[in-house]
Amino acid sequence: RYPHATKIFVNGVWVGVHQDPKHLVNQVLDTRRKSYLQYEVSLVREIRDQEFKIFSDAGRVMRPVFTVQQEDDAETGINKGHLVLTKELVNRLAKEQAEPPEDP
């Protein structure tokens, strides 16, 4: 019925199909980058097999992920081709983690 649709799997279970997998993958990646999905969630798009796999089960192997800016961004000051995660950002996050929580 949909010869060009991509099958969507979650933890190995086929949950449906999607007509625009490139858009779907970009949306899910953006969702993970904004921390709506946990960073441990693995995303795999297999273009040849027309499959998009999402894994969130226990025991996932993780590796560091570096995001490179695709366009100049005046809001953040990050230019095209530069790492989004900078040393300055890492230091700021470490400082925030070290500070004691404020009383409500």
N, C-alpha and C positions, 0 to 999 in steps of 0.2 A: 504494500500500500504506500509506504514512504521509502523508496529505494535509496535515498540519500540521507536519511535520518541517522543520527548517531544514538546508539544504545547507551543508557545511563545506568551505572551500577553503583550501589552503596554497600560497602563491605562485602562485595562479591555477589550481591543479590540484584538482579535486574529489576529496576524500578520504573523504567519508562524509556521514551525516545524523545529526541529534540531535533528540530529542523535547522537550528542555527547554532551548532556546537561552539564555534569560535566566540560568539557573543556570550553563550552560557559560561564557557571557561573563564572569560574575562570577568564576568559578573561574580563568579565564585571566588576567583583570585582576589578581586577587590574586596569582597566580603571578608575573606580571611585576613587580608592586610589591615582592614579596619577593626580587627579583633572580634567580629561577630561570630566567626568560626575560630576554634582554637587552632593555634599555630601547628599543633601536632597532626592535624588532618592532612593526609596526602592526597594530591590531585594528579591524575595521570590521564592524558589524552592520547589515545592511540589512533592517529588519523587513518592509517592503512586499514585497520580493523573496524573503523567507525565506532569506537567505544570511548566513553569518558568514565573513568573510575574514581570514586571517592572512598578513601579508607580512613576510618576513625577508630578501628579496633585496637585493643591493647597490644603492646609489644612492637609497635611500629619503630623502624629504624629511622632516626632523624639525622639530617645533615644541615649545616648552616646554609641559609638562603640569602643571597645578596640581590637587592633590587636596584636596577640602574634606571635613572630618570630618562624617559623617552622624549620629553619635550621640555623646553625652558619653562620654569614655573616661577613667576614673579612673586607669588604669595610666600613660597618657602625659600626663594632665593637659590634653589638648586637648578643648575644648568643641565641641558641635555648631555647625556653620556656620563654623568657623575653618579656616584653611589648615593642612594637615598639615606642609608644608614651611615652616618658620619661619626668620627671619633668624638666630636663635640656632643652629638646626641647620646652616644653611649655613656660618656662621662656624666651628662646631665641625668640620665636614667639611673646610673649608679648612685649619684648623690641623692636623688629622690628616694631610692630604696633604703639608703643608710639613715635617712632622717626618721626620727620617731613619729608615729602617727599623731595627728592633732586631736585634742579632745573635742567631742561634739558640743 
